[in-house]
C-alpha cells in the first residue's frame, strides 16, 4: 500500500469513528430524554475531534517522513550502486587494455633475447636502458590496475550496509583485496626481476590471474549489484 492510500484510509477511519461516536452519543442522550441531546452530543464529539485530529495529523506526518526517508535512502543507494557499476566497467576496460599491453610486452621480451644473442660485445648496446623502455607500458598498466581497484573498493565500502543480505560486501572486499594484492605482486616481479626468461614466464601467470580476476569482478560484483540497481 502506498503512502497516499495509507493517508486516505487514515482519514476515512477517523471520519467513520467520529460518525459512530456522534450517533452513539446522540442515541444515549436521546434515550435519557435529554432536552439538549443534539447540543450535548456536538459538545462531546467536538472535544474528541480535536484529539483525534491531532493523532491523525501526527500519524500522517510520520508516514510522510518515513516515505521521504525511504525514498531518500533508496536514491542514495541507487547512486552508489551506479557509481560502483561504472567503476567496474572502467576497471574491466583498463584490464583488457593491460592484457593487450602484456602480450605486446612479451613479444618485445622475446625479441630482446634474440637481439642480445646477436651481439657478443656488451658495449654495443645498453640492455638496461632498452628494458626500461620496454617496461614502461607494464608500469603504466600496474598503476592503472591499482587505481581501478581502489575506486571499486571505496564504492563497495559505501555500500556495505546498503545492499541486500545475499550480497556479502565484506567478503567481496576481502576477495578484492586479496586478488588485487596477488596480481600486484606479479606485476612487481615482472618489473623488478632482471631475468628476461622469468619476466616472460610471469607474463603468462599474470594473464591467467587477470582473467580470473575479471570473472570475479563481473560475477561477484557487477552482476549482483546490477540486479538491485532499480530496487526501492
Residue, then its C-alpha position, 0 to 999 in steps of 0.5 A: x500500500x502506498x503512502x497516499x492510500x495509507x493517508x486516505x484510509x487514515x482519514x476515512x477511519x477517523x471520519x467513520x469513528x467520529x460518525x459512530x461516536x456522534x450517533x452513539x452519543x446522540x442515541x444515549x442522550x436521546x434515550x435519557x430524554x435529554x432536552x439538549x441531546x443534539x447540543x450535548x452530543x456536538x459538545x462531546x464529539x467536538x472535544x474528541x475531534x480535536x484529539x483525534x485530529x491531532x493523532x491523525x495529523x501526527x500519524x500522517x506526518x510520520x508516514x510522510x517522513x518515513x516515505x521521504x526517508x525511504x525514498x531518500x535512502x533508496x536514491x542514495x543507494x541507487x547512486x552508489x550502486x551506479x557509481x560502483x557499476x561504472x567503476x567496474x566497467x572502467x576497471x574491466x576496460x583498463x584490464x583488457x587494455x593491460x592484457x593487450x599491453x602484456x602480450x605486446x610486452x612479451x613479444x618485445x621480451x622475446x625479441x630482446x633475447x634474440x637481439x642480445x644473442x646477436x651481439x657478443x660485445x656488451x658495449x654495443x648496446x645498453x640492455x638496461x636502458x632498452x628494458x626500461x623502455x620496454x617496461x614502461x607500458x607494464x608500469x603504466x598498466x600496474x598503476x592503472x590496475x591499482x587505481x581501478x581497484x581502489x575506486x571499486x573498493x571505496x564504492x563497495x565500502x559505501x555500500x556495505x550496509x546498503x545492499x541486500x543480505x545475499x550480497x556479502x560486501x565484506x567478503x567481496x572486499x576481502x576477495x578484492x583485496x586479496x586478488x588485487x594484492x596477488x596480481x600486484x605482486x606479479x606485476x612487481x616481479x615482472x618489473x623488478x626481476x632482471x631475468x628476461x626468461x622469468x619476466x616472460x614466464x610471469x607474463x603468462x601467470x599474470x594473464x591467467x590471474x587477470x582473467x580470473x580476476x575479471x570473472x570475479x569482478x563481473x560475477x561477484x560484483x557487477x552482476x549482483x549489484x546490477x540486479x538491485x540497481x532499480x530496487x526501492 
